[in-house]
Amino acid sequence: MLPPGPVDPHRRQGQARPLPEEAGSPRPAGPVDYLNNPAKTNELLLQLVKEYNTGWVYSAGLANYAIEKMRSDFVTNGPDKTPGNLDTARVQRMIDIVSPIFVAQRQPPKADLKPRTSPPTSSWT
């Protein structure tokens, strides 16, 4: 039986472990919350990396670099400042790059695959 509350999604030795109490909150923080104030989340990430001791190396410097990179390149790469908005030309370039790879692996993408400018209405609720 799993413990109540947030659990480690990576089960260790067949047993899920509760996350530290600081991780619990009435409402999960979203990407905008993280971008505006990453300190607590980064602190928790560093604590979990150390506690789980899986060999993954993550430092405060890398966490700070990551948030700055997210702010400058990944979150605001669309035509406006909407978090998660994407530049469809960049998405199309990625499709053009990876499509031949998938074809070579006998896993072709849908014919004439193009990036969407809005989410599909039926599966995004």
C-alpha positions as CSV (number, residue, x, y, z in Angstrom):
1,M,0.0,0.0,0.0
2,L,1.3,3.5,-0.9
3,P,1.6,6.2,1.7
4,P,-0.9,9.1,1.4
5,G,0.1,12.3,-0.2
6,P,2.8,13.1,-2.8
7,V,5.1,10.2,-3.6
8,D,8.3,9.6,-5.4
9,P,7.3,8.7,-9.0
10,H,10.5,6.7,-9.3
11,R,9.9,3.7,-7.1
12,R,13.0,2.6,-5.2
13,Q,13.3,-1.0,-4.1
14,G,9.6,-1.6,-4.9
15,Q,8.3,1.0,-2.4
16,A,7.1,4.5,-3.2
17,R,8.3,7.1,-0.7
18,P,6.6,10.2,0.4
19,L,8.1,13.5,-0.7
20,P,9.3,15.9,2.0
21,E,6.5,17.8,3.6
22,E,7.7,21.1,2.1
23,A,6.6,19.7,-1.3
24,G,3.0,19.5,-0.3
25,S,0.7,22.4,-1.0
26,P,-3.1,22.9,-1.5
27,R,-2.4,23.8,-5.2
28,P,0.5,22.6,-7.3
29,A,2.7,25.5,-8.5
30,G,2.5,26.0,-12.2
31,P,5.1,27.1,-14.7
32,V,4.4,30.8,-14.2
33,D,4.8,30.4,-10.4
34,Y,8.1,28.7,-11.0
35,L,9.4,31.3,-13.4
36,N,8.5,34.1,-11.1
37,N,9.9,32.5,-8.0
38,P,12.0,29.4,-8.6
39,A,13.9,29.5,-5.3
40,K,11.8,27.0,-3.2
41,T,11.4,24.6,-6.1
42,N,15.1,24.7,-6.9
43,E,15.9,24.1,-3.2
44,L,13.6,21.1,-3.2
45,L,15.2,19.7,-6.4
46,L,18.6,20.0,-4.9
47,Q,17.5,18.4,-1.6
48,L,15.9,15.5,-3.5
49,V,18.9,14.9,-5.8
50,K,21.1,14.7,-2.7
51,E,18.6,12.5,-0.7
52,Y,17.9,10.0,-3.5
53,N,21.6,9.8,-4.4
54,T,21.0,8.2,-7.8
55,G,24.2,9.5,-9.4
56,W,22.5,12.5,-11.0
57,V,24.5,15.6,-10.4
58,Y,22.6,18.9,-10.0
59,S,23.9,22.1,-8.4
60,A,22.5,25.5,-7.4
61,G,24.5,27.0,-10.3
62,L,23.0,24.6,-12.8
63,A,19.5,25.3,-11.4
64,N,20.1,29.1,-11.7
65,Y,21.4,28.6,-15.3
66,A,18.3,26.5,-16.1
67,I,15.8,29.1,-14.9
68,E,17.6,31.9,-16.8
69,K,17.6,29.7,-20.0
70,M,13.9,28.9,-19.6
71,R,13.1,32.6,-19.1
72,S,15.2,33.7,-22.1
73,D,14.8,31.0,-24.7
74,F,12.1,28.4,-23.9
75,V,9.1,30.0,-22.4
76,T,9.1,33.2,-24.5
77,N,10.0,31.8,-27.9
78,G,6.6,32.4,-29.4
79,P,5.3,35.5,-31.1
80,D,4.2,36.9,-27.7
81,K,5.0,36.5,-23.9
82,T,2.5,33.7,-23.3
83,P,4.2,30.9,-21.2
84,G,4.5,27.8,-23.3
85,N,3.7,29.5,-26.5
86,L,5.8,28.2,-29.4
87,D,7.1,29.6,-32.6
88,T,5.4,27.4,-35.2
89,A,8.3,27.9,-37.6
90,R,10.7,26.4,-35.0
91,V,8.3,23.5,-34.5
92,Q,8.1,22.9,-38.2
93,R,11.9,22.9,-38.5
94,M,12.0,20.2,-35.8
95,I,9.4,18.2,-37.6
96,D,11.5,18.5,-40.8
97,I,14.7,17.4,-39.0
98,V,13.2,14.4,-37.2
99,S,10.8,13.1,-39.8
100,P,13.4,11.4,-41.9
101,I,14.8,9.7,-38.8
102,F,11.4,8.3,-37.9
103,V,10.9,7.2,-41.6
104,A,14.3,5.4,-41.5
105,Q,13.1,3.6,-38.3
106,R,9.9,2.5,-40.0
107,Q,7.8,4.8,-37.8
108,P,6.8,7.6,-40.2
109,P,4.9,10.6,-38.8
110,K,1.5,11.5,-40.2
111,A,1.6,12.7,-43.7
112,D,1.9,16.5,-44.0
113,L,2.5,16.9,-40.2
114,K,2.3,20.6,-39.3
115,P,2.4,22.4,-36.0
116,R,-0.9,23.5,-34.6
117,T,-1.6,27.1,-33.8
118,S,-4.1,26.2,-31.1
119,P,-4.8,23.0,-29.1
120,P,-7.2,20.4,-30.3
121,T,-10.6,21.1,-28.7
122,S,-11.5,17.5,-28.0
123,S,-8.5,16.4,-25.9
124,W,-7.4,19.6,-24.1
125,T,-9.8,20.0,-21.2
